[in-house]
Amino acid sequence: MRYTVQAATASDVAHIASKMSENGGSSASAAVNHLLRSCAFSRQLWAARDLDGTPAALWGVVPAPDQPETGRLWMMLVESDEQDRQDLADSSRLVVDEMLTEFGELENIVPADSSEAIEILSRMGFHLGPPLPAQADAPLQRRAWLESGDAAFADQSRVLN
């Protein structure tokens, strides 16, 4: 499936929020509120739309509170088959390149056992660190990052073990 990537509109956000509500059960309300807050604080907000114009993904970047030169990338993908994830990850490269014009580094923290998130970030060209030690009952996490000098986006995963 092919996608177009453009600045996100309120309609794009509403569509994604609606999809989250349909699929989320009792935690959907909190997830939608988190999405809306993320959109409100994002310096850049992008949407991928399929050939029919239906939003399939949102990307945003929020400045890190303690490091304003670092942007915290967030993504919401509603497509779930493998080819769609690959196409959206490839489309993300355009978004990431634009975000790196504003921030010197992008980062994300993902669950260490989330193979889907790790695959998408790797495909986007992010470096992936080793699993971080768990705190209390928290699951292991991995830091993913991309610096502006890395913008060549290697096709191969760059995983650090």
N, C-alpha and C positions, 0 to 999 in steps of 0.2 A: 504494500500500500504506500502511496506517495503522500507527502504532507507539505503544506506551505507553513512557513514560520513568519509571524508578524507580531507587532506589539499587541499585547492582550487587551481585550475590551472587558467592560463589566459583564457583557453577555457571555463571553468565554468563561469568566470566573463563575457566573451563575450556573452555566451548564455543568461545569466540573463539580461544583458544590451539589447540584441536584443528583448527579451520578453517585457521588459519595453518600448522599442520604439514602438513595435506593439500596445500596450495597452494604451499608455499615452497621445495621442493627442498633443496639442501644448506645454504642460509642460514636455513632455518626454525628450527633450534634456537637460533641466536643471536637471532633476532627474537622467539621465544617468551620467551626469558630476559629480553630487554629489556622486553617487555610485562609480565612478572611483576614485575620491579623497578619499573617505572613504577607499577603498581597498588599495590605495597607502600609507595611514597613519596608517593602521592597523598593530599591532604587530603580530596578529594571524589572519588567514583567512581560513575558513572552508567551505566545500560544502557538501550538501546532494544530492545524486544521486539516482534516482529510479532504479528498476531492469534492465532497458534498458541502464543505464548509463547516462541518461539525468539529468542535474542539476535541482533541484527543490527548492533549498534554498542556501543562502550564510549567513554566520555569520562572523563578524569581531569584533575586540576590539581595540579601540584607547585609548591611555593614556589620562586621563583628564589633560589639560594644567596646572591647578593650584594644582592638587593632583596626582602626578605620580604613587602613589600606588593604585589609582582607575582607573579601565578600563571602558570606555563607550562602552557598548555592542550595536551593531547594527545588524539588521536582514533584509533580503530580502527574502520573501517567494513568490513563483510564483504559488503554488498550492492553490486552493481556497475552495475545499469542506471540510466539517467539519472533516471527518476521516483523510484526508491528513494533515490538520492543527494539529490535535491531534498527529498523527505519527511524524510530524516534530518537534512539541514541545517536545515530548518524546525523540527524537533523539538529541535535543538541550542540554539535560542534559549531554551528553558526552562532548560536546563542552564547556559548561560552566565549567564543572569540570576541563578541561584542562586549560581554561583561568584563573581559580582561583589558579592555580599553579604559575602564573606569577603576578597576581594582588590580593591584599588582599580583594578588593571589586569590584563588577561590578554594574553599574547603567545604567538606561535608563529613559528617560522622555517621556511619552506618553500622547496623548490627553485624557482628563478625560472621554470623551464620546466614546472612541474607545474600545468597548466591545471585539472585536477580539484581539487587542493587549494586553489588560488586561488579557483575558483568556489565551493567549499563555504564557505570563510572569508568571502568577499564576501557570500554569501547569509546567513551568520550575522550580518553587520553589522560585520565587522572592517574596519579601515583597512588598506590595503596600501601599503607603502613601495616605492620604486624598487629595482631589483636592486642588491644590495650587491656591491662589488668582490670578485672571486674571490681566494682566497688559495692560492697554489701551484697544485695540480691540482684544487682543490675547485670544484664547480659554483657558478654564481651563485645567490644566495639572496635571498629577500624577507622582510622582517619584517612580520608581521601583528599588530595590536594593537587592543584595545578597552578603553576606560576606563569606569569606573562611570557617568560622566555621559553616556555614549553609549548607554545602555541602551534608548533608544527604538527602536533597530534599524531603520534605514532599509531600505526594500525594494530600493533601488537599490544597486549596488556603489559603494563609496567608495574608488576606487583613486587613489593619488597617483603621478603620473609625473614 
